[in-house]
Amino acid sequence: MTLIKSISGIRGTIGGKTGDNLTPVDAVKFASAYGTLLKQKSDKKNIKVVIGRDARISGPMIHNLVMNTLTGLGIDVIDLGLSTTPTVEIAVPMEKADGGIILTASHNPKQWNALKLLNEKGEFLSAADGAEILEIADNENFDFADVDQLGEVTINDAYMDIHIDEVLNLPLVNAEAVKQKHFKVVVDGVNSSGGIIIPMLLEQMGVEVVKLYCEPTGHFPHNPEPLKEHLQDICSLVVKEKADFGIVVDPDVDRLAFISNDGEMFGEEYTLVACADYVLSKTPGNTVSNMSSSRALYDITKKHGGSYEPSAVGEVNVVELMKKNNAIIGGEGNGGIIYPELHYGRDAVVGVALFLTYLAENNYTDVAALRASYPQYYMSKNKIELTPQINVDAILEAMAGKYIDMKISLVDGVKIDFPSEWVHLRKSNTEPIIRIYTEAQTQEKADALAEKIIGEIKAVATL
């Protein structure tokens, strides 16, 4: 098993040896480093941190360890309990807190958990702050509070309701128009927090909800990454229930995928495309997504007279470029919608509300037909498991050299642009793998390009 330390937090599998897995000792150590950084950066007497978690089985254990570590440092904690990543991101500035921690391993299977770390804006930490936390943790440079200076815990379980209220109050969200359409929607909450907040939102928008795996037990009924191969149950149920479409979220509700009314994937790449199409039609402007995302967003942005620019992979990189370019919507092709009108974080809740409003205001009754109206690109998302013996940087360098005559970007791994297709190779920051994303104008061509590149990588790796 693996413990992955990065500038965005710490992620690993539960159990095993300290330093190799996410053990209680590692959770306390990293929480101590984060709290120490907040104390060093602030001259405030009372520092406050918001904490929430997804429903995975290890959540209560890690939650208590992290919360008590912070109070041991003299930091006050606002405990949201079971929550979502975007809910915590919204709560941090509302509480005028100094930071936030979301306890979730996002799309990873149930044996994983993680500490996602936020700044006082409710946004992911900068690279500099993340690096400083890693250094503090390595040196164990902690200074805990004495008994009279311990932090206090305040429980606040209202923030999922507050999150929904903030979404419904957005100018481009029209709940009344949605109510008039009497939509029927199937929701797969993968037995985590999304099974609570998404049905609550839909019901307040007058949508009939069919729940699938919406009990927050943490026992994920399928691989929680919202990819086609994991979602046959909801695809079948959408057709059986004659629903207008289906909604799938990951355990911490920052990724969003739709199932069309015919039981086929709308495509998580097209979640952002559809929401951007609606937002740009109302408020023209610029967009940003990471360079592993579909070209379709560029096409839609251009159609509305805006400018599109790709960023390096990673939410913090997307947000940085969005701010620089004054982008009015952006995100990642994994179904992550970032709508700055609400906050600078991936948010499936706001994505659902925007999509429903888009359907209602434009009288779209056939979601499959809407999907077919967009520029047709097809992606193949693959990965190669790594071993400690593999030199990933050498592999990427060799692949860049092999295609030196093509348009190549080295901003984030290696992206090779061919005339009508592309491939992006990068080392994951969250798992011990190389990600291989390809896109072409048919699925067969995307898959074929992926197979070709995977074969070439394996050949290089065995040299």
C-alpha positions as CSV (number, residue, x, y, z in Angstrom):
1,M,0.0,0.0,0.0
2,T,1.0,3.6,-0.4
3,L,1.3,6.9,1.4
4,I,1.4,9.9,-1.0
5,K,2.6,13.2,0.3
6,S,2.1,16.2,-1.9
7,I,1.6,20.0,-1.7
8,S,-2.2,19.5,-1.8
9,G,-2.3,17.1,1.2
10,I,-1.6,13.6,2.3
11,R,-3.4,10.5,0.9
12,G,-2.9,6.8,1.6
13,T,-4.4,3.5,2.5
14,I,-5.6,2.8,6.1
15,G,-3.6,0.4,8.2
16,G,-0.1,-1.0,7.9
17,K,3.2,0.6,8.9
18,T,3.8,4.3,9.8
19,G,5.2,6.2,6.9
20,D,4.1,3.6,4.4
21,N,0.3,4.0,4.9
22,L,-2.1,6.5,6.3
23,T,-1.9,5.4,9.9
24,P,-3.1,7.3,12.9
25,V,0.5,8.5,13.5
26,D,0.7,9.9,10.0
27,A,-2.7,11.6,10.3
28,V,-1.7,13.3,13.5
29,K,1.7,14.3,12.2
30,F,0.4,15.9,9.0
31,A,-2.5,17.7,10.9
32,S,0.1,19.0,13.3
33,A,2.2,20.4,10.4
34,Y,-0.8,22.1,8.9
35,G,-1.9,23.6,12.2
36,T,1.7,24.7,12.9
37,L,1.8,26.5,9.5
38,L,-1.4,28.4,10.3
39,K,0.0,29.5,13.7
40,Q,3.2,30.7,12.1
41,K,1.4,32.7,9.4
42,S,-1.1,34.4,11.7
43,D,-0.7,36.9,14.5
44,K,-4.3,36.2,15.7
45,K,-4.8,34.9,19.2
46,N,-7.5,32.4,18.2
47,I,-7.1,30.4,15.0
48,K,-10.1,28.6,13.6
49,V,-10.3,25.6,11.1
50,V,-13.3,24.1,9.5
51,I,-13.4,20.3,9.2
52,G,-15.7,18.0,7.3
53,R,-15.5,14.4,6.0
54,D,-17.1,12.1,3.4
55,A,-18.8,8.9,4.5
56,R,-16.0,6.4,4.0
57,I,-15.5,3.8,6.8
58,S,-12.3,5.3,8.2
59,G,-13.8,8.8,8.3
60,P,-14.8,8.9,12.0
61,M,-11.4,7.7,13.1
62,I,-9.3,10.1,11.0
63,H,-11.8,12.9,11.8
64,N,-11.3,12.5,15.5
65,L,-7.5,12.2,15.2
66,V,-7.2,15.4,13.1
67,M,-9.7,17.4,15.1
68,N,-8.1,16.6,18.5
69,T,-4.6,17.3,17.1
70,L,-5.7,20.8,16.1
71,T,-7.3,21.5,19.5
72,G,-4.1,20.2,21.0
73,L,-2.3,22.9,19.1
74,G,-4.7,25.5,20.6
75,I,-6.7,25.8,17.4
76,D,-10.5,26.1,17.5
77,V,-12.4,23.7,15.2
78,I,-15.8,24.1,13.4
79,D,-16.9,20.5,13.0
80,L,-19.3,20.0,10.0
81,G,-19.3,16.3,10.4
82,L,-20.5,14.4,7.3
83,S,-20.1,16.9,4.5
84,T,-18.7,17.5,1.0
85,T,-15.6,19.1,-0.3
86,P,-17.4,22.1,-1.8
87,T,-19.4,22.5,1.3
88,V,-16.3,22.9,3.4
89,E,-14.8,25.3,0.9
90,I,-17.9,27.5,1.2
91,A,-17.9,27.3,5.0
92,V,-14.3,28.5,5.5
93,P,-14.8,32.1,4.4
94,M,-18.4,32.2,5.9
95,E,-16.9,31.2,9.3
96,K,-14.0,33.7,8.8
97,A,-11.8,30.7,9.5
98,D,-8.1,30.5,8.9
99,G,-8.3,27.3,6.9
100,G,-10.2,24.0,6.3
101,I,-9.6,20.3,6.1
102,I,-11.7,17.9,4.1
103,L,-11.2,14.2,5.1
104,T,-11.7,12.4,1.8
105,A,-9.8,10.4,-0.7
106,S,-12.2,11.7,-3.4
107,H,-12.7,9.0,-6.1
108,N,-10.3,6.4,-4.5
109,P,-11.7,3.1,-3.2
110,K,-12.8,2.6,0.3
111,Q,-9.4,1.6,1.8
112,W,-8.0,5.1,1.0
113,N,-8.5,8.3,2.9
114,A,-6.8,11.7,2.8
115,L,-6.4,15.2,4.3
116,K,-7.2,17.9,1.7
117,L,-6.0,21.2,3.0
118,L,-7.5,24.7,2.4
119,N,-6.4,28.3,3.0
120,E,-8.5,31.1,4.5
121,K,-10.3,31.6,1.2
122,G,-11.5,28.0,1.2
123,E,-9.2,27.2,-1.7
124,F,-6.5,24.6,-2.0
125,L,-3.1,25.6,-0.6
126,S,-0.4,27.2,-2.8
127,A,2.6,25.1,-3.8
128,A,4.8,27.2,-1.4
129,D,2.5,26.5,1.6
130,G,2.2,22.9,0.7
131,A,5.9,22.5,0.5
132,E,6.3,24.2,3.9
133,I,3.9,21.8,5.5
134,L,5.9,18.9,4.2
135,E,9.1,20.4,5.6
136,I,7.4,21.0,9.0
137,A,6.1,17.4,9.1
138,D,9.6,16.0,8.2
139,N,11.2,18.0,11.0
140,E,8.3,17.4,13.4
141,N,8.6,21.1,14.4
142,F,5.5,21.2,16.5
143,D,4.7,23.3,19.6
144,F,1.5,22.1,21.3
145,A,-0.6,24.3,23.6
146,D,-0.6,24.0,27.4
147,V,-3.8,22.8,29.2
148,D,-5.3,26.3,29.6
149,Q,-4.8,27.1,25.9
150,L,-6.4,24.1,24.2
151,G,-8.7,24.7,21.3
152,E,-12.5,24.2,21.4
153,V,-14.8,22.3,19.1
154,T,-18.0,23.7,17.8
155,I,-20.4,21.4,15.9
156,N,-22.3,22.9,13.0
157,D,-24.3,20.5,10.9
158,A,-26.2,23.1,8.9
159,Y,-23.8,23.7,6.1
160,M,-25.1,21.3,3.6
161,D,-28.4,23.3,3.8
162,I,-26.5,26.6,3.6
163,H,-24.6,25.3,0.6
164,I,-27.9,24.5,-1.2
165,D,-29.3,27.9,-0.3
166,E,-26.2,29.6,-1.7
167,V,-26.6,27.7,-5.0
168,L,-30.3,28.4,-5.3
169,N,-29.7,32.1,-4.8
170,L,-27.4,32.3,-7.8
171,P,-28.7,34.6,-10.6
172,L,-28.3,31.9,-13.2
173,V,-30.1,29.2,-11.2
174,N,-33.8,29.3,-11.8
175,A,-35.6,26.8,-9.5
176,E,-39.0,28.0,-10.5
177,A,-38.4,27.2,-14.2
178,V,-37.1,23.7,-13.2
179,K,-40.2,23.1,-11.0
180,Q,-42.5,23.7,-14.0
181,K,-40.8,20.9,-16.0
182,H,-41.4,18.1,-13.5
183,F,-38.1,16.4,-14.2
184,K,-37.5,12.8,-13.0
185,V,-33.9,12.1,-12.1
186,V,-32.0,9.0,-10.8
187,V,-29.2,9.8,-8.3
188,D,-26.2,7.5,-7.5
189,G,-24.6,8.8,-4.4
190,V,-22.1,5.9,-4.1
191,N,-23.2,5.6,-0.4
192,S,-21.5,8.8,0.6
193,S,-22.3,12.5,1.2
194,G,-23.7,13.0,-2.3
195,G,-26.6,10.7,-1.4
196,I,-27.7,13.4,1.1
197,I,-27.0,16.7,-0.6
198,I,-27.9,16.0,-4.2
199,P,-31.4,14.6,-3.5
200,M,-32.0,17.6,-1.0
201,L,-31.1,20.0,-3.8
202,L,-33.3,18.3,-6.4
203,E,-36.3,18.1,-4.1
204,Q,-36.0,21.8,-3.4
205,M,-36.0,22.4,-7.2
206,G,-39.2,20.3,-7.6
207,V,-37.5,17.3,-9.2
208,E,-38.7,13.7,-8.6
209,V,-35.8,11.8,-7.2
210,V,-35.1,8.1,-7.6
211,K,-32.3,7.2,-5.2
212,L,-29.7,4.6,-5.9
213,Y,-26.9,4.0,-3.3
214,C,-27.7,7.1,-1.3
215,E,-27.2,5.7,2.2
216,P,-24.0,7.3,3.6
217,T,-22.6,4.0,4.9
218,G,-19.2,4.3,3.3
219,H,-19.6,0.9,1.8
220,F,-19.1,1.9,-1.8
221,P,-21.3,-0.4,-4.0
222,H,-18.9,0.0,-7.0
223,N,-15.6,1.7,-7.8
224,P,-16.4,5.3,-6.8
225,E,-14.7,6.9,-9.8
226,P,-17.6,7.9,-12.0
227,L,-16.5,6.2,-15.2
228,K,-18.7,4.2,-17.6
229,E,-17.4,0.8,-16.6
230,H,-18.5,1.4,-13.0
231,L,-22.0,2.8,-13.6
232,Q,-24.1,0.0,-15.3
233,D,-26.6,0.0,-12.4
234,I,-27.6,3.6,-12.8
235,C,-27.5,3.4,-16.6
236,S,-30.1,0.5,-16.5
237,L,-32.2,2.3,-13.8
238,V,-32.5,5.5,-15.8
239,V,-34.1,3.5,-18.7
240,K,-36.2,1.4,-16.4
241,E,-37.6,4.4,-14.6
242,K,-38.0,6.4,-17.8
243,A,-36.1,9.2,-16.1
244,D,-35.0,12.4,-17.8
245,F,-31.4,11.7,-16.9
246,G,-29.2,10.4,-14.1
247,I,-26.7,12.0,-11.8
248,V,-23.5,10.4,-10.4
249,V,-21.1,12.0,-8.0
250,D,-18.0,10.8,-6.3
251,P,-17.7,10.4,-2.5
252,D,-16.8,14.0,-1.7
253,V,-19.2,15.5,-4.4
254,D,-16.7,17.6,-6.4
255,R,-17.0,15.5,-9.5
256,L,-20.2,15.2,-11.5
257,A,-21.3,12.9,-14.3
258,F,-24.7,12.7,-16.1
259,I,-26.4,9.7,-17.6
260,S,-28.6,10.5,-20.7
261,N,-32.2,9.4,-20.9
262,D,-31.2,6.5,-23.2
263,G,-29.0,5.0,-20.5
264,E,-25.8,6.1,-22.1
265,M,-23.1,8.2,-20.5
266,F,-23.5,12.0,-21.2
267,G,-19.7,12.0,-20.7
268,E,-18.1,13.5,-17.7
269,E,-16.0,15.6,-20.1
270,Y,-19.3,17.1,-21.3
271,T,-20.5,18.0,-17.8
272,L,-18.3,21.1,-18.0
273,V,-19.1,21.7,-21.6
274,A,-22.9,21.8,-21.0
275,C,-22.7,24.0,-17.9
276,A,-20.3,26.3,-19.7
277,D,-22.6,26.5,-22.8
278,Y,-25.4,27.7,-20.5
279,V,-23.3,30.2,-18.5
280,L,-21.7,31.6,-21.6
281,S,-25.0,32.1,-23.3
282,K,-26.1,34.3,-20.3
283,T,-22.7,35.9,-19.4
284,P,-20.2,35.7,-22.2
285,G,-16.6,35.5,-21.1
286,N,-13.5,33.3,-20.9
287,T,-13.0,29.7,-19.8
288,V,-10.2,27.5,-18.5
289,S,-9.8,23.7,-18.1
290,N,-6.8,21.5,-17.6
291,M,-4.9,20.2,-20.6
292,S,-6.3,16.7,-20.1
293,S,-9.8,18.0,-20.8
294,S,-11.7,17.8,-24.1
295,R,-11.3,20.3,-26.9
296,A,-15.1,20.7,-26.9
297,L,-14.8,23.4,-24.2
298,Y,-12.6,25.4,-26.6
299,D,-15.2,25.0,-29.3
300,I,-18.1,26.1,-27.1
301,T,-16.2,29.1,-25.7
302,K,-15.2,30.2,-29.2
303,K,-18.9,29.9,-30.3
304,H,-19.9,32.4,-27.6
305,G,-17.0,34.8,-28.4
306,G,-14.8,34.0,-25.5
307,S,-11.2,32.9,-25.0
308,Y,-10.2,29.5,-23.8
309,E,-6.8,28.6,-22.2
310,P,-5.6,25.2,-20.8
311,S,-3.8,24.9,-17.5
312,A,-1.7,22.2,-15.9
313,V,-3.6,19.4,-14.3
314,G,-4.7,20.1,-10.7
315,E,-7.5,22.2,-9.3
316,V,-5.1,24.8,-7.8
317,N,-3.6,25.3,-11.3
318,V,-7.0,25.7,-12.9
319,V,-8.1,28.2,-10.3
320,E,-4.9,30.2,-10.7
321,L,-5.3,30.5,-14.5
322,M,-9.0,31.3,-14.1
323,K,-8.2,34.2,-11.9
324,K,-5.5,35.4,-14.2
325,N,-7.8,35.2,-17.3
326,N,-11.0,36.4,-15.5
327,A,-12.7,33.2,-16.5
328,I,-16.4,33.0,-15.6
329,I,-16.5,29.2,-15.6
330,G,-13.9,26.5,-15.7
331,G,-12.9,23.2,-14.2
332,E,-11.6,19.8,-15.1
333,G,-12.8,17.2,-17.6
334,N,-13.3,14.7,-14.9
335,G,-16.7,16.4,-14.2
336,G,-15.3,19.1,-12.0
337,I,-17.3,22.4,-12.4
338,I,-15.7,25.6,-11.0
339,Y,-18.1,28.5,-11.0
340,P,-16.5,31.6,-9.4
341,E,-19.8,33.3,-8.8
342,L,-20.2,30.8,-5.9
343,H,-16.6,29.9,-5.1
344,Y,-13.3,28.8,-6.6
345,G,-13.7,25.0,-6.1
346,R,-15.0,22.1,-8.0
347,D,-18.7,21.7,-7.0
348,A,-21.1,19.1,-8.2
349,V,-24.0,20.8,-6.4
350,V,-23.8,24.0,-8.5
351,G,-23.2,21.9,-11.6
352,V,-26.5,20.1,-11.1
353,A,-28.4,23.3,-10.5
354,L,-26.9,25.0,-13.6
355,F,-27.6,21.9,-15.8
356,L,-31.2,21.7,-14.7
357,T,-31.8,25.4,-15.3
358,Y,-30.2,25.0,-18.8
359,L,-32.6,22.2,-19.6
360,A,-35.6,24.0,-18.2
361,E,-35.1,27.4,-19.8
362,N,-34.3,25.9,-23.2
363,N,-37.1,23.3,-23.2
364,Y,-34.6,20.4,-23.6
365,T,-36.6,17.2,-23.0
366,D,-34.1,14.8,-24.6
367,V,-30.7,14.9,-22.8
368,A,-29.3,12.4,-25.3
369,A,-30.1,14.8,-28.2
370,L,-28.5,17.7,-26.3
371,R,-25.3,15.6,-25.9
372,A,-25.4,14.8,-29.7
373,S,-25.6,18.5,-30.5
374,Y,-22.1,19.2,-29.1
375,P,-18.8,18.8,-31.0
376,Q,-18.1,15.1,-31.0
377,Y,-14.9,14.1,-29.3
378,Y,-14.2,10.8,-27.6
379,M,-11.6,10.1,-24.9
380,S,-9.8,7.1,-23.7
381,K,-8.6,7.3,-20.1
382,N,-6.0,4.7,-19.1
383,K,-3.3,4.3,-16.5
384,I,-0.2,2.2,-16.0
385,E,0.7,1.0,-12.5
386,L,4.1,2.0,-11.3
387,T,6.8,0.2,-9.3
388,P,9.6,1.9,-7.4
389,Q,12.1,0.7,-10.0
390,I,10.5,2.6,-12.9
391,N,12.0,6.0,-13.7
392,V,8.8,7.9,-14.8
393,D,10.6,11.1,-15.8
394,A,12.9,9.1,-18.1
395,I,9.9,7.5,-19.7
396,L,8.2,10.8,-20.3
397,E,11.4,12.3,-21.7
398,A,11.7,9.3,-24.1
399,M,8.1,9.7,-25.3
400,A,8.6,13.4,-25.9
401,G,11.7,12.7,-28.0
402,K,9.9,10.0,-30.0
403,Y,7.3,12.6,-31.2
404,I,9.6,15.6,-31.5
405,D,8.1,16.6,-34.8
406,M,4.6,17.0,-33.3
407,K,3.3,19.9,-31.2
408,I,4.5,19.1,-27.7
409,S,3.8,20.8,-24.3
410,L,5.9,20.0,-21.3
411,V,3.9,22.2,-18.9
412,D,2.5,19.2,-17.1
413,G,4.0,15.8,-18.1
414,V,4.0,15.4,-21.9
415,K,1.1,16.4,-24.2
416,I,1.4,15.5,-27.8
417,D,-1.0,17.2,-30.2
418,F,-1.6,15.4,-33.5
419,P,-3.6,17.1,-36.3
420,S,-7.0,15.5,-35.2
421,E,-6.2,13.9,-31.9
422,W,-4.0,14.2,-28.8
423,V,-2.4,12.3,-26.0
424,H,-1.5,13.6,-22.5
425,L,0.9,11.6,-20.3
426,R,1.5,12.5,-16.8
427,K,2.5,11.2,-13.4
428,S,-0.4,11.2,-11.0
429,N,-0.1,13.3,-7.8
430,T,-2.6,11.1,-6.0
431,E,-1.9,7.5,-7.1
432,P,1.3,5.6,-8.0
433,I,0.4,5.6,-11.7
434,I,1.1,7.2,-15.1
435,R,-2.2,8.6,-16.6
436,I,-2.7,8.2,-20.3
437,Y,-5.5,10.4,-21.8
438,T,-6.2,10.4,-25.5
439,E,-8.9,12.2,-27.5
440,A,-10.0,11.7,-31.1
441,Q,-13.1,12.1,-33.3
442,T,-14.2,8.5,-32.7
443,Q,-13.9,6.2,-29.7
444,E,-12.1,3.6,-31.8
445,K,-9.4,6.1,-32.8
446,A,-9.0,7.3,-29.2
447,D,-8.7,3.7,-27.9
448,A,-6.3,2.8,-30.7
449,L,-4.1,5.8,-29.9
450,A,-4.1,4.8,-26.3
451,E,-3.2,1.2,-27.0
452,K,-0.3,2.4,-29.3
453,I,1.1,4.8,-26.6
454,I,0.7,2.2,-23.8
455,G,2.7,-0.3,-25.9
456,E,5.4,2.3,-26.5
457,I,5.6,3.2,-22.8
458,K,5.9,-0.5,-21.8
459,A,8.7,-0.9,-24.4
460,V,10.6,2.1,-23.1
461,A,10.1,0.9,-19.4
462,T,11.7,-2.5,-20.2
463,L,14.8,-1.1,-21.9
